[in-house]
Structures are given as structure tokens and as C-alpha cells.
Amino acid sequence: MIAIMIGFEMMFSAVDAGLVPEALAESLGRWPVYQRLAFFAIPFQYALAGRGLDPETVWSLLTHAFLHGGWLHLAVNGAAFLGLGKALEEAVGIGRFLVIFAVSAVAGALTFGVLSDSPYPMVGASGALFGMLAVITAWQERALRRMGRDRSMIWRRIGGLVVLNAMLALGLSGLLAWQAHLGGWIGGWLLAGAIRPRGGPLRMF
């Protein structure tokens, strides 16, 4: 999955550097690919209004998670993906890990589509990442609750994420898709009730 994400950025860099024939560059550049695979809120809202749902909007609910806004964006999300993904895959297996990733990514896109009026494409795995983190956090919260132990560390983590998102949203002048983070988190938290870790709650945080 990381290879796919890196492959897209390598392709975009090659197009930008003029290493791709012009005939191919017209379809393999960042914007042409975004138009086909990134998630746009406006077409989704048109669909909700009864104007029809085009295939690009349907598959972009998931494919947006494999695109990024540049190497820095990919590096940040990729590092988090490797850490969270390794822990989850070991806890539930590859099949259920893929379910967690897909459900969280789709939930993030749906929330972005409902809450955002941005005309710009939404790309990045962060919605899925927040869902993955929510699954782990929900497992830990429920385990602590069952044992009657203090859960303040869970609420501090959630509060810290809220503050971080607020600061980034202000600092990035509205370019942060916090709606996708929120949707991914909600999707992951709910999914944690249906998918349980094989070896008990994770202790990575």
C-alpha cells in the first residue's frame, strides 16, 4: 500500500520534471489524476441533492487515500501508516486491517463531503489513519473500563488530537481536511466494537 502511495508521487515528479512523453503527461500529471481519483465535496453534494452519482465519486471515496499533496505530506502520513498499520495487522490480520483502512477512509470522505464546501480535491490517508488510531484507542478504553482502571490517558489523547487539528486547521488556512479526520475517527471507533484484537488491547501508547 505504501508502494502505491510512493508510486503516485514518483509518477507526478517524473511528469513535472519532463521525463514522461507529453502525450502521457496529459493523463498522468497530478491534476488529471486528481480529477479521476481524488475526492471532491461538490459532486458528492450534487449527488445528495438527487443529481446523480458518477463513478469517479464512488471510487474516490477510497482512492483519495492513496494520493497525497507532495512528498512532505506523504512522508508524514506514510510514517504514521507504517507504525499504526504494523500494530493493527499484527493484532487482527491483514484482511481485517484492510477492512479498518477502507471503512475509515470512506467514512472520512463521506464526512468531508457532507461538512465541507471546499472546491479543492481532498487527498491523503489521514482520514484512514485517524480511523486506525481510533480503533486502537477504543480497544484500550474498553479494556481499561472493564478492569475499572483510570481512563484519563484516553481522554487526554482525544483532547490532544482535537487541539492539534484545530491548530493545524488555523495554521494551514483551511487546507486541512479536519472533516475527514473526524469521520475517519468516528468510523474507526464504531468499527472497534465489531473487530477485536487477537492478543488483548495494544500497548503502543
C-alpha positions as CSV (number, residue, x, y, z in Angstrom):
1,M,0.0,0.0,0.0
2,I,2.9,2.3,0.8
3,A,4.4,1.4,-2.6
4,I,1.2,2.5,-4.3
5,M,1.3,5.9,-2.5
6,I,5.0,6.4,-3.3
7,G,4.4,5.3,-6.9
8,F,1.9,8.1,-7.4
9,E,4.3,10.7,-6.1
10,M,7.1,9.3,-8.3
11,M,4.9,9.5,-11.3
12,F,3.9,13.1,-10.6
13,S,7.5,14.1,-10.0
14,A,8.5,12.4,-13.3
15,V,5.8,14.4,-15.1
16,D,6.8,17.6,-13.5
17,A,10.4,17.0,-14.5
18,G,9.5,16.4,-18.1
19,L,10.6,12.7,-18.0
20,V,7.3,11.5,-19.3
21,P,6.2,11.9,-23.0
22,E,3.8,14.8,-23.5
23,A,1.0,12.5,-24.7
24,L,1.2,10.5,-21.4
25,A,1.8,13.5,-19.2
26,E,-1.6,14.9,-20.1
27,S,-3.2,12.0,-18.3
28,L,-0.5,11.1,-15.7
29,G,0.0,14.5,-14.2
30,R,-1.1,15.4,-10.7
31,W,-4.2,17.3,-11.7
32,P,-5.5,14.8,-14.3
33,V,-5.1,12.0,-11.8
34,Y,-6.7,14.1,-9.0
35,Q,-9.7,14.7,-11.3
36,R,-10.2,10.9,-11.6
37,L,-9.2,9.6,-8.1
38,A,-9.3,12.4,-5.6
39,F,-12.4,13.1,-3.6
40,F,-14.4,16.3,-4.3
41,A,-17.1,17.5,-2.0
42,I,-19.1,19.4,-4.6
43,P,-20.0,16.5,-6.9
44,F,-20.9,14.5,-3.8
45,Q,-23.2,17.2,-2.6
46,Y,-24.8,17.3,-6.0
47,A,-25.4,13.6,-5.7
48,L,-27.1,14.1,-2.3
49,A,-29.3,16.6,-3.9
50,G,-30.5,14.0,-6.4
51,R,-28.5,15.0,-9.4
52,G,-26.8,11.6,-9.9
53,L,-23.7,9.9,-8.6
54,D,-20.9,9.5,-11.1
55,P,-18.5,6.5,-10.9
56,E,-15.5,8.7,-10.2
57,T,-17.1,10.0,-7.0
58,V,-17.9,6.4,-5.9
59,W,-14.4,5.0,-6.2
60,S,-12.8,8.3,-5.0
61,L,-14.3,7.5,-1.5
62,L,-11.4,5.1,-1.2
63,T,-8.8,6.0,-3.9
64,H,-8.2,9.5,-2.4
65,A,-6.4,7.8,0.5
66,F,-3.6,6.7,-1.9
67,L,-2.9,10.2,-3.2
68,H,-1.0,12.9,-1.4
69,G,-0.2,16.6,-1.9
70,G,3.5,16.1,-2.2
71,W,6.4,14.3,-0.7
72,L,6.2,16.0,2.7
73,H,2.5,15.1,3.0
74,L,3.3,11.6,2.0
75,A,6.3,11.3,4.4
76,V,4.2,12.4,7.4
77,N,1.2,10.1,6.6
78,G,3.5,7.3,5.5
79,A,5.4,7.2,8.7
80,A,2.1,7.1,10.7
81,F,0.7,4.5,8.4
82,L,3.7,2.2,8.8
83,G,3.5,2.4,12.6
84,L,-0.2,2.1,13.1
85,G,-0.6,-0.4,10.2
86,K,2.1,-2.8,11.6
87,A,0.4,-2.8,15.0
88,L,-3.1,-3.3,13.6
89,E,-2.0,-6.0,11.1
90,E,-0.3,-8.0,13.9
91,A,-3.4,-7.6,16.1
92,V,-6.1,-8.5,13.6
93,G,-4.5,-9.9,10.5
94,I,-4.2,-8.4,7.0
95,G,-7.9,-9.0,6.0
96,R,-9.4,-7.2,8.9
97,F,-6.7,-4.5,8.7
98,L,-7.8,-3.8,5.2
99,V,-11.4,-3.5,6.3
100,I,-10.4,-1.0,9.0
101,F,-8.4,1.1,6.5
102,A,-11.2,1.1,3.9
103,V,-14.0,1.8,6.2
104,S,-12.1,4.6,7.9
105,A,-11.1,6.2,4.6
106,V,-14.7,6.0,3.2
107,A,-16.1,7.4,6.5
108,G,-13.6,10.3,6.3
109,A,-14.5,11.1,2.7
110,L,-18.3,10.9,3.4
111,T,-17.9,13.3,6.4
112,F,-15.8,15.7,4.3
113,G,-18.4,15.6,1.6
114,V,-21.2,16.4,4.0
115,L,-19.4,19.1,6.1
116,S,-17.1,20.8,3.6
117,D,-17.9,23.2,0.8
118,S,-14.3,23.2,-0.5
119,P,-13.9,23.2,-4.3
120,Y,-10.5,21.7,-3.9
121,P,-9.7,17.9,-4.1
122,M,-9.3,16.1,-0.8
123,V,-6.3,13.6,-0.8
124,G,-4.3,11.8,1.7
125,A,-4.5,8.8,4.0
126,S,-5.1,10.8,7.2
127,G,-8.8,10.0,7.4
128,A,-7.9,6.3,7.4
129,L,-5.1,7.0,9.9
130,F,-7.4,8.6,12.3
131,G,-9.7,5.6,12.0
132,M,-6.8,3.2,12.6
133,L,-5.8,5.2,15.7
134,A,-9.4,5.3,16.9
135,V,-9.7,1.5,16.7
136,I,-6.6,1.1,18.9
137,T,-7.8,3.8,21.3
138,A,-11.3,2.3,21.6
139,W,-9.8,-1.1,22.4
140,Q,-7.7,0.4,25.1
141,E,-10.6,2.5,26.5
142,R,-12.9,-0.6,26.7
143,A,-10.2,-2.7,28.3
144,L,-9.5,-0.1,31.0
145,R,-13.2,0.3,31.6
146,R,-13.7,-3.4,32.1
147,M,-10.8,-3.5,34.6
148,G,-12.1,-0.5,36.4
149,R,-8.9,1.4,35.8
150,D,-8.3,5.2,35.2
151,R,-9.1,6.2,31.6
152,S,-7.8,9.7,31.8
153,M,-5.0,9.0,29.4
154,I,-7.6,8.1,26.7
155,W,-9.4,11.4,27.1
156,R,-6.1,13.3,27.2
157,R,-5.2,11.7,23.9
158,I,-8.5,12.6,22.3
159,G,-8.3,16.1,23.7
160,G,-4.8,16.5,22.3
161,L,-5.9,15.4,18.9
162,V,-8.7,17.9,18.9
163,V,-6.3,20.7,19.8
164,L,-3.8,19.6,17.2
165,N,-6.4,19.5,14.5
166,A,-7.7,23.0,15.5
167,M,-4.2,24.4,15.5
168,L,-3.3,22.9,12.1
169,A,-6.6,24.0,10.6
170,L,-5.9,27.6,11.6
171,G,-2.2,27.4,10.6
172,L,-2.9,25.9,7.2
173,S,-5.6,28.4,6.4
174,G,-8.4,25.9,5.8
175,L,-6.3,23.5,3.8
176,L,-6.5,20.8,6.5
177,A,-9.3,18.3,5.9
178,W,-10.3,18.1,9.5
179,Q,-13.7,16.8,8.5
180,A,-12.0,13.6,7.1
181,H,-10.1,13.2,10.3
182,L,-13.4,13.4,12.3
183,G,-15.2,11.0,10.0
184,G,-12.3,8.5,10.0
185,W,-12.1,8.6,13.8
186,I,-15.9,8.0,14.2
187,G,-15.8,5.2,11.7
188,G,-12.8,3.6,13.4
189,W,-14.3,4.0,16.9
190,L,-17.5,2.3,15.9
191,L,-15.7,-0.4,14.0
192,A,-13.7,-1.3,17.1
193,G,-16.8,-2.9,18.6
194,A,-17.0,-5.4,15.7
195,I,-13.3,-6.1,15.3
196,R,-11.3,-7.2,18.3
197,P,-7.6,-7.7,18.7
198,R,-6.4,-11.3,18.9
199,G,-3.9,-10.8,21.8
200,G,-5.7,-8.2,24.0
201,P,-5.6,-4.4,23.8
202,L,-2.5,-2.9,22.2
203,R,0.0,-1.2,24.4
204,M,1.7,1.1,22.0
205,F,0.6,4.4,23.5
